[in-house]
Amino acid sequence: MADRLKRNIQGVIGIQKLLFATLIFFSVFALSACTTVNSELQVSGNPGELYDAGMEAYVDYRYDEAERNFKGILEYHPLSPLALEAQLMLGDISFVTEKFDDASAYYTDFIAMHPTHPRAPYALFQKGMSHFRDVLTIDRDQTSTRKALFAFEDLLAGYPDSSYNETAKELVGFLKRRLADREFYIARFYFNGKNYKGALARFRDMLKNYPEVGLTDSALFYIGESYYELGETGLARETFTTLISDYPASPFVGDAKDRIKGG
C-alpha cells in the first residue's frame, strides 16, 4: 500500500510538473507575442498612434506605459514632428515621477537642439523647476540652487517675452536670497569660530554677489566687527559709519554707534 501511495504521489507530481511546464510555455509565448505586437507597432505604426497612446496612458497615470510609447517615437520615428513633443513628454514624465536629473536632461537636450522652438521657454522653465525641487536648506550643499538660478536667469535673458517670466523672476529672487543666506551662514560660522579673516572674505563675497537680497546692513555690521577684532579700527569705523548713514533703520545701528564711540 505504501508503494502504491508513493507511486500515486509521484504520478501527481509528474502531472503537476507537466502542467507547470505547459503553463510556462504558453506564458512565454503570450509575452513574446505581446512584445512582438508592441515592437511592430513602434516600428511600422503611425507615430500619431503611439503619441495618442502615450498621452492616454499619461493622463491615466500609467507613466511606465506612456514612457514606452514616447520612447518608441524617438527610437523608431525620430524625424516625425511628434518626436519633439515626445521628448518634452518624457521630460514631464520624469518630472512628475520625481526623477529630476532625468527630467533636466530631457529639457536640456530639447533646448540645445531647438532653441527657437515655441516650447523652448517651457522646457527651460521646467529645467529650472527640476533643479528647484532639489533645493535644500541653507546648511546643505546648494548645487541644485545654483543650477535652478542659472536656468531661470537664462529664461529671462533668452526669452524676455515668455509667459513664464513673472514666476521666474520671483524664483530668481528666492534663490538668490537662499544663496546669500548660505554665504551669511558660513560667514557667521567663521566669525563665531574667531576666524575673522575667513568671515571677512565671506561677508564681502556675499555683498558683491547678492547686494539686492536685504542682508547688506547685517553684512556691514559683521564686516565692521571683523575689522575691529583684527585690530583694523580705522576700517571698522569707516564700515560702521557707512552702515549708520545708509541704513538708519537697521537694528544694528545702535551697536555700530557704540563701537564708534568706544573705538
NORGI-V144498 format. One record per helix or strand of 2 or more residues. SS is the DSSP state (alpha for helix, beta for strand). FROM is the first residue (numbers start at 1). TO is the last residue. If there is no record, write none. Layout:
<<SS;FROM;TO> <SS;FROM;TO>>
//
This chain:
<<alpha;2;44> <alpha;47;59> <alpha;63;76> <alpha;82;96> <alpha;100;113> <alpha;120;132> <alpha;143;158> <alpha;165;192> <alpha;196;209> <alpha;216;229> <alpha;233;246> <alpha;253;262>>
//
